[in-house]
Amino acid sequence: MAKSTPSNPVRILQRAKKETLPKAHKQLEFWKNEGQKIRDKEIREQAVWTVSDKTFHCEGGSILALLAGDNQDPYIQFMVGYQSICDYLDTLCDKNDSHNPDDFRALHQALLDSLEPHGQIGDYYQYRPNFDDDGYLEKMVTRCREAIVKFPGFSSVKEDMKEVSQYYIDFQVYKHVEEDQREGLLYNYYVENQDLVPGMRWYEFSCAVASTLALYCLAAYAAEGPITKEDSTRIKEAYFPWMQGLHIMLDYFIDQEEDLQENEMNFVAYYESKNDMLDRFKYIDHEATKRLKGLPDEKFHLMIKKGLYALYLSDGKVRENEAYKKDAKEIIKLGGKQASFFFQNLWMFKRTV
């Protein structure tokens, strides 16, 4: 397991600023440059915009590189590449008018292919005639593959990573179909998997499957060294569904106003009242904490959870909305003093690449 993992907020931020953020920024700059090589103007603009607009995702994921020991570089290459695929495909789905689930599945096959170092490259654009990104997506898949073969523990975590990836893919498909079908498909998906998430509501489960935190955590441990299948399963079950659910609930909390204006689904909007929302945040935080305890590097994982509160609740969307700002003050209390510390010191994550 990982060695010399920081367990207090000061050390985590110091090491992230010095070690992991610069490496993530370097990888993001690589993908921005690759995106600029795409000849089709519309696709090029979407690719470059996605990297620039979603920098935040890779900066957050880079902190888990502190679990990777001396093997940070391949982990960050993988994480930034994989997250860039997620963000790029989300943009391609959002900007498409056909709402074809077969198209969305074909696109997202890239995520599963990225976890098969010696597999074939899929026909990702088979439902998009004449769509040509000059190999941009294929290049991201290849870069992910080149990184994971350097993970000593990859064979032990591979199936758990693929399981988490499949949840994410299914969510992306159901989220992007015709608007009047989305809620029903997501609810049925919850019913099919209800035994995995006792105590969760369907829209909270939708949040849990929309995150890839468990996948990145597993990748970091696999990069650090050999890992047992038992530990892989423990880590996956600690992060999915509760930690991942909390992660995306916070994401939807800060996007409420934007989603309302754009008529997009927002899972936090399903709560009956503010008190109901706050009670459920408390419940899901409690369940996440319970499962993170006992993990290797327990204190680090608990700090990551506290850091999520600060990372999202310090967003400008919250600061500019008085009602959300008031709710955020209640929510961040769940993270305790450490979350408040992170909240006050997250300026380094707000810089652009």
C-alpha positions in Angstrom: 0.0 0.0 0.0 1.0 3.6 -0.4 3.7 5.0 1.8 4.2 8.4 3.4 0.6 9.4 2.7 -0.2 12.8 4.3 -3.0 12.7 6.8 -3.6 16.4 7.8 -5.0 19.2 5.6 -1.8 21.4 5.8 0.4 18.7 4.5 -2.1 17.5 1.8 -2.4 21.0 0.4 1.4 21.6 0.5 2.2 18.4 -1.3 -0.6 18.8 -3.8 0.6 22.3 -4.7 4.2 21.1 -5.0 3.8 17.6 -6.5 0.5 16.7 -8.1 -1.1 19.9 -9.4 1.8 20.9 -11.6 1.8 17.4 -13.1 -1.9 17.5 -13.8 -1.6 20.9 -15.4 1.2 19.6 -17.7 -1.0 16.7 -18.8 -4.0 19.1 -19.4 -1.8 21.4 -21.5 -0.8 18.3 -23.5 -4.5 17.6 -24.3 -5.3 21.2 -25.0 -2.5 21.2 -27.6 -3.7 17.9 -29.1 -7.3 19.3 -29.3 -6.0 22.3 -31.2 -4.7 19.9 -33.9 -8.2 18.7 -34.8 -9.0 20.0 -38.3 -12.8 20.2 -37.9 -13.5 23.7 -36.4 -16.6 22.7 -34.3 -15.0 19.5 -32.9 -11.7 21.4 -32.2 -13.5 24.1 -30.3 -15.5 21.5 -28.3 -12.4 19.6 -27.4 -10.3 22.6 -26.4 -13.2 24.2 -24.5 -13.8 21.0 -22.5 -10.2 20.8 -21.3 -10.2 24.4 -20.3 -13.6 24.4 -18.7 -13.2 21.1 -16.8 -9.7 21.6 -15.4 -11.2 21.5 -12.0 -12.0 17.8 -12.3 -8.4 16.8 -13.0 -7.0 19.1 -10.3 -9.2 17.4 -7.7 -8.4 13.9 -9.0 -4.7 14.7 -8.9 -4.7 14.8 -5.1 -5.3 11.0 -5.1 -1.8 10.8 -6.7 -0.5 11.2 -3.1 -1.5 7.5 -2.7 0.6 6.4 -5.6 4.0 6.7 -3.8 6.9 7.1 -6.3 4.6 6.2 -9.2 2.7 9.5 -9.4 3.5 10.3 -13.1 1.8 7.3 -14.7 -1.2 7.7 -12.3 -1.6 11.3 -13.3 -1.2 10.5 -17.0 -4.0 7.9 -16.6 -6.3 10.0 -14.5 -6.1 13.1 -16.6 -6.5 11.1 -19.8 -9.4 9.1 -18.4 -11.1 12.2 -17.0 -10.5 14.1 -20.2 -12.3 11.2 -22.0 -15.3 11.5 -19.6 -15.5 15.3 -20.1 -15.0 15.2 -23.8 -17.7 12.6 -24.3 -20.1 14.5 -22.0 -19.7 17.5 -24.2 -20.2 15.4 -27.4 -23.4 14.0 -25.9 -24.7 17.4 -24.7 -24.1 19.0 -28.1 -25.9 16.2 -30.1 -29.5 16.5 -31.1 -30.2 12.8 -31.9 -30.3 11.5 -28.3 -29.5 8.0 -29.6 -28.5 5.6 -26.7 -26.6 3.4 -29.1 -24.5 6.3 -30.1 -23.8 7.1 -26.4 -22.8 3.5 -25.6 -20.5 3.4 -28.7 -18.8 6.6 -27.6 -18.4 5.5 -24.0 -16.9 2.1 -25.0 -13.7 4.2 -25.0 -13.8 4.2 -21.2 -13.8 0.4 -21.0 -11.2 0.1 -23.8 -8.9 2.4 -21.8 -8.9 -0.3 -19.1 -7.9 -3.1 -21.5 -4.2 -2.5 -22.3 -4.1 -5.1 -25.1 -7.6 -4.9 -26.5 -8.8 -3.6 -29.8 -9.8 0.1 -30.3 -13.6 0.4 -30.8 -15.5 2.1 -33.5 -16.6 4.9 -31.2 -18.2 7.1 -33.9 -20.1 4.4 -35.8 -23.4 6.2 -35.2 -21.9 9.6 -36.3 -21.2 9.5 -40.0 -18.4 11.8 -41.2 -17.5 12.6 -37.6 -13.7 12.9 -37.6 -11.7 14.2 -34.6 -8.3 13.2 -36.2 -7.8 10.3 -33.7 -8.2 12.6 -30.6 -10.4 10.1 -28.7 -8.3 7.1 -29.8 -5.2 8.9 -28.6 -6.6 9.4 -25.2 -7.5 5.8 -24.9 -3.9 4.8 -25.9 -2.4 7.2 -23.4 -4.5 5.7 -20.6 -3.4 2.2 -21.7 0.3 3.2 -21.8 0.0 4.4 -18.2 -1.9 1.5 -16.6 0.6 -1.1 -17.8 3.0 0.7 -15.4 0.7 0.0 -12.4 2.2 -3.0 -10.5 -1.3 -3.7 -9.0 -3.5 -3.2 -12.0 -4.4 -6.9 -12.5 -6.0 -7.0 -9.0 -8.1 -3.8 -9.4 -9.0 -4.1 -13.1 -12.4 -5.7 -12.6 -13.4 -3.3 -9.8 -12.4 -0.4 -12.0 -14.4 -1.7 -14.9 -17.4 -2.2 -12.7 -17.3 1.4 -11.5 -16.7 2.5 -15.1 -19.8 0.6 -16.3 -22.0 2.3 -13.7 -20.8 5.7 -15.0 -21.4 4.7 -18.6 -24.9 3.5 -17.9 -25.6 6.8 -16.2 -24.3 8.9 -19.1 -26.5 6.9 -21.5 -29.7 7.4 -19.5 -28.8 11.0 -18.7 -28.6 12.0 -22.4 -31.6 10.2 -24.0 -34.8 12.1 -24.8 -35.8 14.3 -21.9 -39.1 12.6 -21.2 -37.3 9.2 -20.9 -34.5 10.1 -18.5 -36.2 10.0 -15.2 -37.9 6.6 -15.9 -34.7 5.0 -17.1 -32.7 6.3 -14.1 -35.4 5.1 -11.7 -35.4 1.6 -13.3 -31.6 1.5 -13.1 -31.9 2.2 -9.4 -34.5 -0.5 -8.9 -32.2 -3.0 -10.7 -29.4 -2.2 -8.4 -31.3 -1.4 -5.2 -29.7 -4.2 -3.2 -26.3 -2.5 -3.6 -27.5 0.8 -2.1 -29.9 0.1 0.9 -31.0 3.4 2.3 -30.4 5.4 -0.8 -33.1 7.1 -2.8 -33.1 6.7 -6.6 -31.8 10.2 -7.3 -29.0 9.7 -4.8 -28.1 6.5 -6.5 -27.9 8.5 -9.8 -25.4 10.7 -8.1 -23.4 7.7 -6.9 -23.1 6.2 -10.4 -22.1 9.6 -11.9 -18.8 9.7 -10.1 -15.4 8.0 -10.9 -13.8 8.6 -7.5 -13.5 4.9 -6.7 -11.9 4.2 -10.0 -9.2 6.8 -9.5 -8.6 5.7 -5.9 -8.1 2.1 -7.1 -5.8 3.4 -9.9 -3.6 5.2 -7.4 -3.2 2.2 -5.1 -2.5 0.0 -8.2 0.2 2.5 -9.3 1.9 2.4 -5.9 2.4 -1.3 -5.8 0.8 -4.7 -5.6 -2.6 -4.9 -4.0 -4.8 -7.8 -3.1 -8.2 -8.4 -4.7 -9.7 -8.2 -1.2 -8.2 -4.7 -0.6 -9.4 -3.7 -4.1 -13.0 -4.7 -3.2 -12.8 -2.9 0.2 -11.7 0.3 -1.4 -14.4 0.1 -4.1 -17.1 -0.6 -1.6 -15.9 2.3 0.7 -16.1 4.8 -2.2 -19.1 3.3 -4.0 -21.9 4.3 -3.5 -21.7 6.6 -0.5 -18.5 8.6 -1.1 -19.3 8.9 -4.8 -22.9 9.9 -4.0 -21.7 12.7 -1.7 -19.3 13.8 -4.3 -21.9 14.3 -7.0 -24.6 15.6 -4.7 -22.3 18.5 -3.9 -21.7 19.0 -7.6 -25.5 19.2 -8.3 -26.0 21.4 -5.2 -23.8 24.1 -6.8 -25.4 23.7 -10.2 -29.0 24.2 -9.1 -29.5 27.7 -10.6 -27.7 26.9 -13.8 -29.6 23.6 -14.3 -32.9 25.4 -13.7 -32.1 28.0 -16.3 -31.1 25.4 -18.9 -33.9 23.0 -18.0 -31.5 20.2 -17.0 -32.0 17.4 -14.5 -30.7 18.3 -11.1 -30.9 15.6 -8.5 -30.7 17.9 -5.5 -33.9 19.6 -6.7 -35.8 16.3 -5.9 -35.6 16.9 -2.2 -38.9 17.9 -0.6 -37.4 20.8 1.4 -34.2 22.3 2.5 -34.4 20.4 5.7 -34.9 17.2 3.8 -31.8 17.9 1.7 -29.7 18.8 4.8 -30.8 15.6 6.6 -29.9 13.5 3.6 -26.5 15.1 3.3 -25.9 14.3 6.9 -27.1 10.7 6.4 -24.9 10.1 3.3 -21.9 11.7 5.0 -22.4 9.4 8.0 -22.6 6.3 5.8 -19.5 7.4 3.8 -17.5 8.0 7.0 -18.4 4.6 8.4 -17.1 2.8 5.3 -13.9 4.9 4.9 -12.9 4.0 8.4 -10.6 1.0 8.5 -9.2 1.5 5.0 -5.5 1.7 4.5 -4.6 5.4 4.9 -7.9 6.0 6.7 -7.1 9.6 7.7 -6.2 10.6 4.2 -9.5 9.2 2.8 -11.5 11.0 5.5 -9.6 14.2 4.6 -10.5 13.7 1.0 -14.2 13.6 2.0 -13.8 16.8 4.0 -12.0 18.4 1.1 -14.9 17.7 -1.2 -17.1 20.0 0.8 -14.6 22.8 0.5 -13.8 22.2 -3.1 -17.5 22.5 -4.2 -18.9 24.9 -1.6 -16.1 27.5 -2.3 -17.3 27.7 -5.9 -18.3 31.1 -7.2 -21.8 29.8 -8.0 -22.4 29.5 -4.3 -20.8 32.8 -3.3 -23.0 34.7 -5.8 -26.3 33.2 -4.6 -27.4 34.2 -1.1 -29.8 31.3 -0.6 -27.2 28.7 -1.6 -24.6 30.4 0.5 -26.8 30.0 3.5 -27.4 26.4 2.8 -23.7 25.8 2.1 -22.8 27.1 5.6 -25.0 24.3 7.0 -23.6 21.7 4.7 -20.0 22.5 5.3 -20.4 21.9 9.0 -20.6 18.2 8.2 -16.9 18.4 7.2 -15.9 19.9 10.5 -12.9 22.2 11.2 -10.8 20.5 8.5 -13.3 21.3 5.8 -13.3 24.9 6.9 -9.5 24.9 6.6 -9.7 23.5 3.1 -12.4 26.1 2.3 -10.1 29.0 3.3 -7.0 27.6 1.4 -8.3 26.4 -1.9 -7.2 29.3 -4.0 -4.5 27.1 -5.6 -7.2 25.0 -7.1 -8.9 27.9 -8.8 -6.0 28.8 -11.1 -6.3 28.1 -14.8 -3.9 25.8 -16.6 
